[in-house]
Amino acid sequence: MQKKLTSLFILTYFISQSLLIGQTSFDLWTVQVKGKGARIQLIEGTEKALTNREEYDNQPSFINENQVVFSAADENGNHDIIVYNFENQKFTNLSKTLDRSEFSPTITDCGQYISTVVVEPDGKQRLWLYPTNFGEPELLYDDIAPVGYYDWYDNKAAMFVLGSPNQLIYANGRNDLITIDQNVGRAIQKRPKSDQITYLDQDAGLEFPDGEAFEVKSYDFIKKQSYAFGLGLPGSQDFIWLDKKTLMMARGNSFYVRKWNEKNWQLAGRISSDTHKNISRIAYSSDQEVLVFAMERNN
């Protein structure tokens, strides 16, 4: 069994990650799409910046078909959760906290909360719930830290927990934690209409001219088995499911898709920008037929 991280190492890890984030500015962009699944294509000329600030705007996630949430830094480097409504084109603060920062917002299975990784005043990184009616937030798992990324299955969280190595665990109960895998990537995604949590296995990778490609894997909670879905896109760390059968990833300014049981990634379109580069986090609304994604500002 791997030794637990010491408090000093955890704190040092978090500080180093915060400094890394602070050195790079990201904005959110949108682009309209047409087609479904593996036939999806970007509509040329519809790409535009949703935010345009020197600070950090990142980690978008749709909470319904019309609203997206994301983590946004203020001028002091403190991160809050912002809601953007596509219908009225307005931004609203879900959180405005001076003593803590919120990252990786996602709607819970019940739809009543926005979950978020909170960096607390003492440096702990734990999962909290923020009511969608703007009520008081509450801590979910007091004994699981430091949480990096996560997604939901059956009203419980599968969490990337920082360590040596990093672990993907599932909180089946307070004293019932299932270790799914070790040394996983930062993208944790529930596969739509399935009982599977998917991730990138960083112990199973191959080098290509465009970068390393890691195996896409899943864990099925009903069958209690793991499955492999082939290699991710070389040089990319983030993926989403457009539907149960279709994966999307990005590299540089281009989006790619493939079916789960095929090998080759197909180009879905390219973002034209003189000011931004390197697509990372991606969110998709099939009703709005829009992608929301983070891009790095050119220095």
N, C-alpha and C positions, 0 to 999 in steps of 0.2 A: 504493500500500500504506500502511495506517495505521502510524504510528510506534509503536514499542513503549513501554509505560509505563516510566517511570523507577522505580528502587527506592523513592525517596521517595514517589512518588505511590501506589505499591502499598501501602506501609506506612500512609500516611495514609488510604487508602481502607479498609483493614482496620480501623484504629482507629475510624474513624467508624462503620463497620458494627457493631463490637462495642459501642460506646456506645449505638447505637440499639437493639440487642437488649437491652442491660442496662436500658433504661428501661421495658421492657414485660415483663409476666409472662404466660406461657402455661401452660395445663394441657392434658392429653390427655383427651378424652372418647370414649365409645363409644355406639353406638346399634344396636339390632337392626333388620334389614331383612327384607322379604319380596319375592318376585318376583325375576326375573332381567332383566338388560339394561335396556332402556328402560322396562320395566314395574316396575322396582324402586321400593319405597315404604318409608319409615321407619315403624317400628312405634311409634305414639304411646305415650309414657310409659316407654319402655325406655332413654331417654337417661340417662347418669350419668357423673360424673367418674371417670376412671381414675387421675389424679393430682390432688393438691390442695396445692400449695405456692406460696410467693411467688416461687420461682425459675423458671427457663425450662425447660419440658418441651415438646419440639416435634419435628418432622420424623419422624413415625412411618412405618414400612415393615414389611410382613409378610415374614418370612424363610421361613416355611412357613405352613400354614393355622392353626396354633395359637400361633405366637409372633410377636410384633411387637418391633422394635427402635426406639429413639428416642434423641435427644440430650437430656441433662439436665444442668443447671448445678447446682453446689453453692453453698454460701453465699459462697464466694470468687469466684464467677463462672467457675470452671473447668468445662468441659463433658466429660462422659463418655458412653459408649454403654451403655444399659441394655436388657436383654431382659425382656419381660413374657410369661409363659406363661399362656394362657387356661385350660389344663386344671387347673393347681394354683394359679392366681392369685398367682404369686410373681414378684417382681422380682429380677434378677440383674445385677451389673455385668459387662459384657464387657470394659470398660476402667476403669482407675482410675489416671489419670496426673496428676501434679502439675505437670509442666512443659509440658504441651500440652493442647489441646482438640480434641475430635472432634465432627464435624457430619455430617449427611446420611448416616446408615448405610443400606446396601442389601446384600442378598445378591448374591453374584456368580453368573454363569451356572453355574459348576461346583458351587456349593452348599457349598464348603469354607471360604469366607471371608465376612466382613462387610467390605465396603469402606466407607471413610469419608474425608471431607475432614478432614485434620489441620492445625491451626494449630500449627506447630512453634515451639520456643523462640525462634528468630530471626525469627519472623513469617511464614515461608513457608507458603503454603496448597497442599498437595499431596495426592495420592490415595494412601492406604495400605490394606493388607489385614490384617485381624485374623482369625486362624484361629478357626473355630467351636469347636475343641477347646481354646480359651483358650491357644494357643501364642503365641510371640513374633510381634508384628506386623512387616510388612516394607513398605518403600516400593515403589510400583509404577512410577510414571513420575517419574524424578528430574529431568527437564528440562522438565516442564510445570507452570507455576505463573503466577499464582495461580488455582487451581481453585475455582469456586463451587458448581456443581451438576452432576449427571451421571446417566447410566443406562448399561446394558450392552446390547451387541449382539455376538453371536459371540465372547464372552469378551474383548471389548475395550471400552473406555469411550468414550462420546460425552460430551464435557465442555464445560460453560459456563466459559470462561476469561475472567476479568476483564480489561478493557482499554478502549481508546477507539477503536472501540466494543468492547463485549463480543463474543466470538466463540463459536460452537459448532463444536468440532473433534472429529474421530474419530481415535483412535490406531490406525491400520491397521498400523503398524510403527514401529520406533524413529525411522527417518528418513522415515517416510511418514505425515504428518499430513494428513487431509482436512479442509478448511474447508467446513462445511456451510452456514453462514449467519452473519450478523452482527446485532448488536443484538437478541438473542433474550431471551425472558423466563426466569424462574428455573425453570420447570417443564420438565424434560427427561424424556420418558417413551417407553419402547419400546412400540409398538403390539402387543398380544398376537397370537400366531400370524401374524406378518408379519416382513418384513425391513426395517421402518421405525422410525426414531426420530422422535418428534413433539415439537413445541415451539410457543410463541407468538411470532409475528413482530411485534416492537414497532415496526417501520417500516410495518406495515399495520394501522391501527386506525381506528375510527370512534367519535365521541362520542355517548353516549346519556344520558338523564336519570339513569340509575343509575351512570354512569361510562363509561370508555373500554373498548371491546371490541377485542381483537387477533385477527388471523387465526390459526387453528390450521393449522400446516403440518407436513409430514413429508418425510423424505428416505429413499428406497428404495435400500439398498445393493446390491441385485442389479441393478435396472434403472438405477441411477445417475441417478435423476430425483427432482425435488421435486414435491409435490402440496399442494393447499390443501383444507382441510376446513371452510371457512366460519368465521364469527366465534365466538370464545369468548364466555362470559357477560360482559355489561357489568359493570365494576367488580370483576372477579375476575382473579387472577394464577395460580391453581393449578388443575390439572386432573389427572384420572386416567382410565384406560380400565377400565371394568368388564368388558368383553370386547372382541373385535376390532371390534365395530360401535357400541359405546356409550361416550360420554364423560360424565363427571360433573364438575361444578364447584359452587362454593358462593359465596353472597354474604350478608353479614350472618349471620343464624342459619338460613338456608335452603339446602337442597340442590336442585340442578337436574340433569336429564339430557337428552341428545338423541342421536339416531343420527348417525353421522358424515356421512351424506348428506342430512340435513335441516337446516332453518334455525332452527326454534323450540325454545327450551329449555323443558322441562316441569318443574313443581315436583314433587319427590320427597318433600318433607316438611320440617318445621321443628323445630329444637331449642328447647325451652322452658327458659330459664334466667334467673334474676334476678342471677346472679353472673358470667356469662361472655357474651361476644359475639364476633362476627366469626370465623367458621370459616375456617381457612386450609388447612394441609396435611392431606391425606386419604389413608387407606390402607383397603383392602377385602379381606376374606376371604370368598370365596364359600361355602366349607365351613362356616365359623362363622356365616355370614350376619350379619356385623357390619361396621360402619364404625368406624375409629379416626381421630380428627381433632384438630387443635389449635384451641383457643379462647383468646382474650384475656381476662384477668381484668379485671373492672370496677374502676376506681380509685376 
